Amino acid sequence: MKPVGALFALAALSGCTLEPHYARPAPAAPPHWPQGDAYLRQGEAALPSVTYRDIFRDPRLQAIIAQALANNQDLRQALANIQSARALYRVQRADIFPAIDASAGATLRHNADNGQSVGGSGGGSGSINGGNGGHTTSYDIQAGTTAWEIDLFGRLRSLSHAAFDQYLASDAAARATRLTLVADIADAWLKLGADRSLLLIAQDTEKSAQTSVALTQVRLNGGVAPRTDLRQAQTVLATAQADRARQQTLVAQDINALQLLVGAPVADASLPATIEDADANLAELPAGVESSVLLRRPDVVEAEYQLRAANARIGAARAAFFPRISLTAVAGLASGGLSSLFSGGAFTWTVAPSATLPIFDWGANAGNLAYAKAQREGLLAAYQKSIQTAFREVSDALARRGTIDAEVAADQLNLTAAQDTLTLGTARYRQGIDPYLSTLVAQRDYYAARQRMANIRLTKAQNLVALYQTLGGDQLVETLPTPPAPRQ
């Protein structure tokens, strides 16, 4: 048994690998967010961990998001990818350990009268077997492993590490999908509110224009106003009618898009009536100073695990240059009689170690190693780019956040002025003081100001959604299946 003990001791030494030491690359992004007039001044506290319920406080929107998390097909596919990657990791890790198989059998042999043992039929081969004619029977029970590779140089362990990192990458990808889904639903919900506001504005303008057309028609019939006044009033009416038709289409399309994201019909009671109704319950999301918070973004985490997997595959490629040692070991019982199968003399065992050393492979192993290294370099670049992209997205959102309030205030002042100008201009036209052109300009300015106000409210609300998504810190995305134990 000493040779068997030596082989198992050799197997115990197979815990090492030839993987390069992995150290997280320094992020290729500045350590702080940009500063200046366009950016909000941030506190020194780290970014708090929040859920979407802390930002999107409207119960209707929360219900829609919860419905989407249960029904969205992209999310289901992402979760299936997690289970697939986890199963592949279990398969790859199992190769490190010997597979033990058991078998039992009985063999019946007929000996011919002339001393020949006949096998096969119709041209089959036979063998000379001296002895008396009759039947002989043998029984055997065996258990053992066949061609188990002793992972002395860590090839299988490196492949297991790579599979584990791929599993974690798929987990991060699913978290990114979930985070994006929540943000997309919030965006679609807000856009629906804005389009409904624009529809109401178009309908109000259409009613006002119809009144103006009727007034100018009366003045034209009375010889007080020229035909140009009527035509100018009709242009405002036609513009509002076209806008109303277009906004009706957009509202219907917004509902369709929201239902696709949710994966099920959405009750009309859960939809916002206007942008003012939609953005009324949005909360601010504070941002931390240190840009290192981006390292927890799901897409950045996914890129890092892809890089770690590539690093592990280099170890497997390096191990391919060294001998592969395999072991076949079988132990069992064999006897010519069933009654004596379990007697002491029926025990038998076989141990057959083997080693394979690559001598000349026409550069295949060298090519695989070069390929693994090139893959790692490419994924390193992808990892750094994901951080740079994340930094740019957050910086853009912060820049917009720093100026949006001033723009909203200016648009609100413009709306108030345009409304007052229209009121005064309409009164002066009816009294015959000003021509209708002044009223026409005032109508168009007021219509445009109302549209702009609805759009800037949508922009401000979507900026909060962008900050929520780009910072990637939702606690919700941490509630996916628990990863397996740390790799060894």
C-alpha positions in Angstrom: 0.0 0.0 0.0 3.0 2.3 0.2 2.8 3.3 -3.5 -0.9 4.1 -3.1 -0.1 6.3 -0.1 2.6 8.1 -2.0 0.2 8.9 -4.8 -2.4 10.3 -2.5 0.3 12.4 -0.8 1.2 13.7 -4.3 -2.5 14.6 -4.8 -2.4 16.5 -1.6 0.3 18.8 -3.0 -2.0 19.9 -5.9 -3.3 22.9 -4.1 -0.9 25.4 -5.9 -1.6 27.1 -9.2 0.5 28.9 -11.8 -1.9 31.9 -12.0 -0.3 35.4 -11.9 -0.9 37.2 -8.7 -4.1 39.3 -9.1 -4.2 42.8 -7.8 -7.1 45.2 -8.5 -5.9 47.7 -11.1 -5.8 51.4 -9.9 -8.9 53.0 -11.3 -8.2 55.2 -14.4 -10.4 58.0 -13.0 -9.7 61.1 -10.8 -10.2 60.5 -7.1 -12.8 63.3 -6.8 -15.8 64.5 -8.7 -15.1 67.7 -10.8 -15.7 71.0 -9.1 -17.0 74.3 -10.5 -20.1 76.3 -11.1 -21.8 73.6 -13.0 -21.4 71.0 -10.2 -23.1 70.7 -6.8 -20.8 71.0 -3.8 -20.8 67.6 -2.1 -20.4 66.7 1.5 -17.6 64.7 2.9 -19.8 61.7 3.9 -19.7 58.6 1.8 -22.6 57.8 -0.5 -25.4 56.4 1.7 -26.9 53.0 0.7 -30.4 53.4 -0.5 -33.2 51.6 -2.2 -35.4 52.7 -5.0 -38.2 53.3 -2.5 -36.1 56.0 -0.9 -35.9 57.9 -4.2 -39.1 57.0 -6.0 -41.6 57.5 -3.2 -44.9 57.5 -5.2 -46.8 54.3 -4.2 -48.0 53.9 -7.7 -44.5 53.9 -9.2 -43.3 51.5 -6.4 -46.1 49.1 -7.2 -45.2 49.2 -11.0 -41.5 48.5 -10.2 -42.3 45.6 -7.9 -44.6 44.2 -10.7 -41.7 44.5 -13.2 -39.2 42.8 -10.9 -41.5 39.8 -10.9 -42.4 39.8 -14.7 -39.7 41.4 -16.8 -38.3 38.9 -19.3 -34.8 40.5 -19.5 -34.5 40.1 -15.7 -35.7 36.5 -15.9 -33.0 35.8 -18.6 -30.3 37.4 -16.4 -31.3 35.3 -13.4 -31.3 32.2 -15.6 -27.8 33.1 -16.7 -26.7 33.2 -13.1 -28.0 29.7 -12.5 -26.3 28.5 -15.7 -23.0 30.0 -14.7 -23.3 28.5 -11.2 -24.0 25.1 -12.6 -20.9 25.3 -14.9 -18.8 26.3 -11.9 -20.0 23.2 -10.1 -19.2 21.0 -13.1 -15.7 22.5 -13.5 -14.9 22.3 -9.8 -15.9 18.6 -9.7 -13.0 17.8 -12.1 -10.6 18.4 -9.2 -11.8 15.5 -7.2 -11.8 11.8 -8.2 -15.1 10.3 -9.5 -15.8 7.1 -7.7 -17.8 4.5 -9.6 -19.0 1.1 -8.5 -19.9 -1.9 -10.7 -21.0 -5.5 -10.2 -21.2 -8.2 -12.8 -21.4 -11.9 -13.6 -19.8 -13.7 -16.5 -21.0 -17.0 -17.9 -18.7 -18.9 -20.2 -19.5 -22.0 -22.2 -16.6 -24.4 -23.0 -17.0 -26.6 -26.1 -16.5 -30.4 -25.9 -13.4 -30.3 -28.0 -11.7 -28.0 -25.5 -12.3 -24.8 -27.5 -14.0 -21.7 -26.1 -16.2 -20.4 -28.8 -17.1 -16.7 -29.0 -19.3 -14.8 -31.4 -21.1 -16.3 -34.4 -21.1 -16.2 -38.1 -17.3 -15.5 -38.6 -16.7 -14.5 -35.0 -13.3 -15.3 -33.4 -12.7 -18.1 -31.0 -9.8 -18.9 -28.6 -8.3 -22.2 -27.5 -9.1 -22.9 -23.9 -8.0 -26.2 -22.6 -10.3 -27.9 -20.1 -13.4 -30.0 -19.9 -16.5 -29.0 -21.6 -19.3 -27.2 -19.7 -20.0 -23.9 -18.2 -17.9 -21.6 -15.9 -19.3 -18.6 -14.1 -17.4 -15.7 -12.4 -18.7 -12.9 -10.2 -17.1 -9.5 -9.4 -17.9 -6.3 -7.4 -15.6 -3.3 -8.0 -15.3 0.3 -7.0 -12.7 2.9 -8.0 -11.7 5.8 -10.1 -10.6 6.0 -13.7 -8.1 8.4 -15.2 -8.4 10.9 -12.4 -6.0 13.8 -13.1 -3.9 14.7 -10.1 -3.9 18.5 -10.3 -0.2 18.9 -9.3 0.3 22.1 -11.3 -3.1 23.7 -10.7 -4.5 23.4 -14.2 -8.0 22.2 -13.0 -7.9 24.5 -10.0 -7.3 27.5 -12.3 -10.1 26.5 -14.6 -12.3 26.2 -11.5 -11.3 29.7 -10.4 -12.1 31.0 -13.8 -15.6 29.4 -13.8 -16.2 30.8 -10.3 -15.3 34.3 -11.5 -17.5 33.9 -14.5 -20.4 33.0 -12.2 -19.8 36.1 -10.1 -19.6 38.2 -13.3 -23.0 36.9 -14.4 -24.3 37.7 -10.9 -23.1 41.3 -11.3 -24.6 41.4 -14.8 -28.0 40.5 -13.4 -27.7 43.2 -10.8 -26.9 45.7 -13.5 -30.0 44.5 -15.5 -32.2 44.9 -12.4 -30.8 48.4 -11.7 -31.3 49.5 -15.3 -34.8 48.1 -15.3 -35.8 50.1 -12.2 -34.3 53.3 -13.8 -36.0 52.6 -17.2 -39.4 52.2 -15.6 -39.0 55.4 -13.6 -38.0 57.2 -16.9 -40.9 55.7 -18.8 -43.3 56.7 -16.0 -42.0 60.2 -15.9 -42.1 60.6 -19.7 -45.7 59.4 -19.8 -46.5 62.1 -17.2 -44.8 64.8 -19.4 -46.5 63.7 -22.6 -49.9 63.8 -20.9 -49.0 67.3 -19.7 -48.1 68.3 -23.2 -51.4 66.7 -24.5 -53.4 68.8 -22.0 -51.4 71.9 -23.0 -52.2 71.2 -26.7 -55.9 70.7 -25.9 -56.0 74.0 -23.9 -54.3 75.8 -26.7 -56.7 74.3 -29.2 -59.7 75.6 -27.2 -58.1 79.0 -26.8 -57.3 79.1 -30.6 -60.9 78.1 -31.5 -62.1 81.1 -29.4 -59.7 83.4 -31.2 -60.7 82.1 -34.6 -64.4 82.7 -33.7 -63.6 86.2 -32.5 -61.7 87.2 -35.6 -64.4 85.6 -37.8 -66.9 87.9 -36.2 -64.7 90.9 -36.5 -64.0 90.0 -40.2 -67.7 89.7 -40.9 -68.3 93.0 -39.3 -65.6 94.6 -41.4 -63.5 95.5 -38.3 -60.6 93.0 -38.9 -58.8 92.0 -42.1 -58.7 88.5 -43.4 -55.1 88.2 -42.3 -56.2 88.2 -38.7 -58.4 85.2 -39.4 -55.7 83.3 -41.2 -53.1 84.0 -38.4 -55.6 82.7 -35.8 -56.1 79.6 -37.8 -52.4 78.8 -37.9 -52.3 78.7 -34.1 -55.4 76.4 -34.1 -53.9 74.1 -36.7 -50.6 73.9 -34.9 -52.4 72.9 -31.6 -54.5 70.4 -33.4 -51.5 68.7 -34.9 -49.7 68.7 -31.6 -52.7 67.2 -29.9 -52.8 64.3 -32.4 -49.1 63.7 -32.0 -49.2 63.8 -28.2 -52.1 61.3 -28.2 -49.9 58.9 -30.2 -46.9 59.5 -27.8 -49.1 58.8 -24.8 -50.3 55.5 -26.2 -46.7 54.6 -27.1 -45.5 55.5 -23.6 -48.0 53.2 -22.1 -47.0 50.4 -24.5 -43.3 50.9 -23.6 -44.1 50.8 -19.9 -46.1 47.6 -20.2 -43.2 46.0 -22.1 -40.8 46.9 -19.3 -43.2 45.6 -16.7 -44.0 42.4 -18.6 -47.8 42.7 -17.9 -50.6 45.2 -18.3 -50.5 48.3 -16.1 -53.6 49.7 -14.5 -54.5 53.2 -15.6 -54.9 54.2 -11.9 -51.2 53.6 -11.5 -50.2 56.0 -14.2 -49.5 59.7 -13.7 -51.9 62.3 -15.0 -49.3 65.1 -15.5 -45.6 65.7 -15.1 -46.5 67.6 -11.9 -48.3 64.5 -10.6 -45.3 62.3 -11.6 -42.4 64.2 -10.1 -44.2 65.3 -6.9 -42.7 62.4 -4.8 -39.1 62.2 -6.1 -36.4 62.6 -3.4 -32.9 63.9 -3.8 -30.0 61.4 -3.9 -26.9 62.7 -2.3 -23.5 61.8 -3.9 -20.2 61.1 -2.1 -17.0 62.8 -2.8 -14.8 59.8 -3.5 -15.1 58.5 -7.0 -14.1 55.0 -5.6 -17.9 54.5 -4.9 -18.1 53.6 -8.6 -16.2 50.4 -7.9 -19.5 49.0 -6.6 -21.4 49.7 -9.7 -22.7 46.3 -11.1 -21.2 46.9 -14.6 -17.8 47.7 -13.0 -18.0 44.7 -10.8 -18.8 42.5 -13.8 -15.8 43.8 -15.7 -13.5 43.1 -12.7 -14.7 39.5 -12.4 -14.2 39.0 -16.1 -10.6 40.2 -15.6 -10.1 37.9 -12.7 -11.4 35.0 -14.8 -8.9 35.8 -17.6 -6.1 35.9 -15.0 -7.1 32.4 -13.8 -7.1 31.1 -17.4 -3.5 32.2 -17.7 -2.7 29.8 -14.9 -4.4 26.9 -16.7 -2.5 27.7 -19.9 0.8 27.7 -18.1 0.0 24.4 -16.4 -0.5 22.8 -19.9 3.3 22.9 -20.4 3.9 20.5 -17.5 3.1 16.8 -17.2 -0.4 15.6 -16.6 -0.4 12.9 -14.0 -3.5 10.6 -13.8 -4.5 7.7 -11.7 -6.7 4.7 -12.2 -7.4 2.7 -9.1 -9.8 -0.2 -8.7 -10.5 -2.4 -5.7 -13.1 -5.1 -5.3 -14.0 -8.7 -5.0 -13.8 -11.4 -7.7 -14.6 -15.1 -7.4 -15.7 -18.1 -9.5 -18.6 -18.8 -7.1 -21.2 -16.5 -5.6 -20.9 -18.1 -2.2 -17.2 -17.4 -2.0 -17.4 -13.9 -3.4 -17.1 -12.3 0.1 -14.4 -14.6 1.4 -11.1 -13.2 2.4 -9.3 -14.5 -0.7 -11.6 -12.8 -3.1 -10.3 -9.3 -2.6 -8.4 -7.7 -5.5 -7.0 -4.3 -6.3 -5.3 -2.5 -9.1 -3.4 0.9 -9.2 -2.3 2.3 -12.5 -0.7 5.8 -12.5 0.3 7.4 -15.7 2.0 10.7 -16.8 1.8 12.6 -20.1 4.4 15.2 -21.0 3.9 17.4 -24.0 7.1 17.3 -26.1 6.2 18.8 -29.4 2.8 20.3 -30.0 3.5 22.6 -32.9 3.1 25.7 -30.7 -0.4 24.9 -29.5 0.4 25.4 -25.8 2.4 28.6 -26.5 -0.5 29.9 -28.6 -3.0 29.2 -25.9 -0.9 31.0 -23.3 -0.4 34.0 -25.6 -4.2 34.0 -26.2 -4.9 34.0 -22.5 -2.5 36.9 -21.9 -4.0 38.9 -24.7 -7.5 38.2 -23.4 -6.4 39.5 -20.0 -5.0 42.7 -21.5 -8.2 43.3 -23.4 -10.4 42.8 -20.3 -8.1 45.0 -18.3 -8.7 47.8 -20.9 -12.5 47.0 -20.7 -12.4 47.3 -16.9 -10.6 50.6 -17.0 -13.0 51.9 -19.6 -16.0 50.8 -17.6 -14.7 52.9 -14.7 -14.0 55.9 -16.9 -17.5 55.6 -18.5 -19.1 55.4 -15.0 -17.1 58.5 -13.9 -18.2 60.4 -17.0 -21.8 59.4 -16.5 -21.9 60.5 -12.9 -20.0 63.7 -13.7 -22.5 64.5 -16.4 -25.4 63.9 -14.1 -23.9 66.0 -11.4 -23.2 68.8 -13.9 -26.8 68.8 -15.0 -28.0 68.7 -11.4 -25.9 71.7 -10.5 -27.6 74.0 -13.1 -31.1 72.5 -13.5 -32.7 74.5 -10.7 -31.6 77.8 -12.2 -33.0 76.7 -15.6 -36.3 75.7 -14.0 -36.5 79.1 -12.2 -35.8 81.0 -15.5 -38.4 78.9 -17.4 -41.0 79.6 -14.7 -40.3 83.3 -14.9 -40.6 83.1 -18.7 -44.0 81.3 -18.4 -45.4 83.9 -16.0 -44.3 86.7 -18.3 -45.7 85.0 -21.4 -49.0 84.3 -19.7 -49.3 88.0 -18.6 -48.3 89.2 -22.0 -51.1 87.1 -23.6 -53.7 88.3 -21.2 -52.8 92.0 -21.9 -52.4 91.5 -25.6 -55.8 89.8 -25.9 -57.5 92.6 -24.0 -55.8 95.3 -26.2 -56.8 93.5 -29.4 -60.4 93.2 -28.3 -60.4 96.9 -27.6 -58.8 97.7 -31.0 -55.6 99.1 -29.6 -53.2 96.5 -31.0 -53.2 94.5 -34.2 -53.9 90.8 -34.0 -50.2 90.1 -34.8 -49.3 91.0 -31.3 -51.9 88.6 -29.9 -50.7 85.9 -32.2 -47.1 86.3 -31.1 -48.2 86.3 -27.5 -50.2 83.1 -28.0 -47.3 81.3 -29.6 -44.9 82.4 -26.9 -47.2 81.3 -24.1 -47.8 77.9 -25.8 -44.0 77.4 -26.2 -43.4 78.5 -22.6 -45.9 75.9 -21.3 -44.3 73.2 -23.4 -40.8 74.2 -22.2 -41.9 74.2 -18.6 -43.3 70.6 -18.9 -40.1 69.5 -20.6 -37.7 71.0 -18.1 -39.6 69.4 -15.2 -39.2 66.1 -17.0 -35.5 66.8 -17.5 -35.1 67.6 -13.8 -36.9 64.4 -12.7 -34.9 62.3 -15.2 -31.7 63.7 -13.8 -32.6 62.3 -10.4 -33.1 58.9 -12.0 -29.8 59.2 -13.8 -28.0 59.9 -10.6 -29.7 57.0 -8.9 -28.7 54.7 -11.8 -25.1 55.9 -12.5 -24.1 55.7 -8.8 -25.3 52.1 -8.7 -25.8 51.9 -5.0 -29.3 50.4 -4.6 -29.6 47.9 -1.8 -32.1 46.0 -3.9 -29.5 44.8 -6.3 -27.7 43.0 -3.5 -30.6 40.6 -2.9 -29.8 38.0 -5.6 -28.9 34.4 -4.8 -26.0 34.0 -2.3 -22.7 33.1 -4.1 -21.0 29.8 -3.2 -18.2 29.5 -0.7 -15.0 31.4 -1.6 -12.8 29.5 -4.0 -9.9 27.5 -2.8 
